[in-house]
Amino acid sequence: MTMDSPSAENPPPARPLRRDAQRNRDALLASARACFAEHGLEAPLEQVAKRAGLAIGTLYRHFPTRLDLVQAVFAEKTAVWRAAGEKAVVMDDAWAGLCHFLETMCELQAADRGFNDLASIRLPETACLAGAQTRIHELGVRIVERAQEQGSLRPDLTPEDLAFVIWSHNRIAEATHDIAPDIWRRHLHLLLDGFRAGRARPLPEPPLTPDQLYLAMTRLGGNGACSG
């Protein structure tokens, strides 16, 4: 994923915007949210500005890079996903926790190509949402471990295998969102049945290593989805 001028992890507090500037920022965020949902993270920024009724220069004054805009648009959904992980990791029934974590993730992705793209890739370590991505991954690791410790999750499944849920759901949501918008739930529960310990059979290939998964996710983002 090619990134330019990433935001700092802890930026200084910003001054309150003037009323007209706040209206412009809100209009740009609403427009970007709709454009990214329809077209993914590569949606033309000129289209975002036009849909908001503003000039492209106004967009760049508020969001100097595409990454700045992406992070502002998806901060709330990322926080919801993280909160689902925090809840899942302390649930008494670890299998129910795993299901809650994955179902929340898929629900956030449904009908939103932009969040599909974001969930499938890794942001630079200096990006504001990178810390949230790292925490979500850590929670996923522990959620898997707990379900295996309780004997409900097949022992050969690794946290890296959860990426396949994200990647497959991406295409399912893209293909069916305006035809059968909830069909992804059927696919998710078919996958979950395959994750159960009682259904485990030997697998023909070893899992991805963490390094391989990282390379795969950066490759998916290497098309410039968050560059200028």
N, C-alpha and C positions, 0 to 999 in steps of 0.2 A: 504494500500500500504506500503510495507516494504522498508524503505529507509536507506541507510548507508552513513555516512559522508556527509551530504548535504552541498552544497556550501553556502557561506555566502551571505547575501543580497547585500553587496557592497564590493566585493573583491578588494584588492589593484591592481593597474595597473600592468599588467604582462610585463616582459621584452620581446622584440621582439625575436621570435624564429630564430635559425639558418636556413639557406635555406633548408637543408635536413630535419630538424625537421618539418618545415612548410609543406614541401611536404608530409611527413608522416601523419601529422595531417589532411591535406586536403584529403588524400587518405582514412583515417579512417572515416572521416565525410561522404564522398561520399559513401563508403561501408555501413556504418551504416544507412544512409538515404535509401538506396536500401533494405537492410535487414529488417529494421523496416517496410518499406512500404509493403513488401511481407509477413512478418511473425508476425508483431506486436512488442510490446515492450519487449516481452520475447525471441526475436531472440537470439540465442547463441552468446555470444561475441567472442568465438573462430571462429565462422563463419564470423563475421565482420572482424576480423583480417586477416583471410585466404583470404577473398575476396579482401582485400586491399593489399595482398602480403606481410604482415608483421607478426611478432611474437606477441603472446598475451601479452607478457611483454611490447612491444612497445605501445600497446593500453593502458595498465594500467599506463604507464608513462605519457601519455597525458590526460587520463581520469580515475582517480583512482577508480571511482565507475560508475555503470551503469547510475545512475541519472545524473552524470556530462556529460556523453555522450548524454543522452536523451535531456538534456536542450540545449546543443550545437547544436544538430541536428534540434530541433524544435523551436529555438528562433525566427527565421524569420517568420515561419507560425503563431506563437503565436502573433507576432507583427502585422501581416496582419489582423488577427481576431480582435485584439484590435482596430486597426485603423478603421475597418469597424464599430465597435461599436461607436467610437468617431464621425464618420460621421453620422451614423444613428440617434444618439440621438439629433442632431441639425437640421435634415431635417424638412422642413415645413410640409410635409405630414407624420405624424407619422406612418401610416400604411405602406407606402413605406419604411420608415426607418426600421420597423420591418422585412419586407420582405428582404431588403438589408442585414441586420444583419444575418438572418437565412440562406439566400442563400449563402452568403460568407462562413459561417461556414461549410455548407454542401459541398461546392465546395472544401474547404481545406481538408475535410475528405475523399472525393471521391478518391478511388484507393490508399489510404495510411492507412493501418491498424495501423501503429504506431501512427499517429495523431488521428485516431479514438480512440485508447486506451487512449491517453493523454487527449483528450477532454472529456472523460467519467468519469474521476477520479479527485481527489484533491491531489495536491502535499503538502508535509509538509510546514508549514508556513515559515521555514528557507530556503527553496529552492529559487533559483533565479527567476524562472518563477512563483512562488506562488503569487507574487505581481501582475503580469499581469493577472493571473487567477482571483484574487480578483477584479481587476478593470473591467475585462470583465463581471463578475457577476453583479457588480454595474451598469454597462452600460445596461445590460439586464433588470435589475429591472426598470430603468428609461425609457427605450424604451417601455416596457409593460405599464407603468403608462401613458406615453404620448399618446399612441394609445387608451387607455381606456378613457382618458380625452377628446380626440377628438371624441369619440363615435364609432370608427371603429373596436375596438377589444372587444370581449365579456367580460363582467365585472367580470365573475367568473374565468377567467384564471389568474394564478399566475406565477411569474417568475420561480418557481420550475417546472411548467409544461413544460418549454422549455427543461428541461433535457430529456424528453421523445422524443423530436425531435432528440437529439444527439444519444440517445441509439438506437432508431429504425433505424436511418440512418446508424449507425454502421453496423448492420446486413444486411441491404439492399445493402450497398456498398460492403461488403464482398461477398455476394452471386452473385452480378451482374456485378462487375467491368470489367470482361473480356467477358461478354455476351452482356450486354446492358449498357455501362458505364454511360449514361446520364439518365437512367430511374429513378434515385433518384429525379430528378426534378419533375416528375409526382407525386411521393409520397409526396414530400414537399408541392406542391400546393394543393393536396387533403387535407393535414393537415391544410394548411392556410385557405382553405375554411371553415373548421370546426372551425377556430378561429374567424371568422367574427361575429360581434355583431348580425347581422340579422339572423344568423343560430343557435343562442344559444338555447339550450334546457336544462332542469334540468339534472345535472350529478348525477350518482348513488353513488359516493364516494367523500369525501372531498379531497382537494389537500394534497400533502406532505407538512409537515412543513419544514422550513429551516434546522432544526436539523435532520429530517428524511432524507432529501436529502443529507446532508453531510455524514450521516452514510452509505447511499446507495452508494455514490461515493467512499468512503474509502473502502467499502466492495469490489467494483469492482476492486480496486487497490490492494487488500489484497493478491493477488496471487504471490507477489514477482516480479511483472513486471518491477520494477526499482531497484531491489536489485542485488547485485553482479554478 
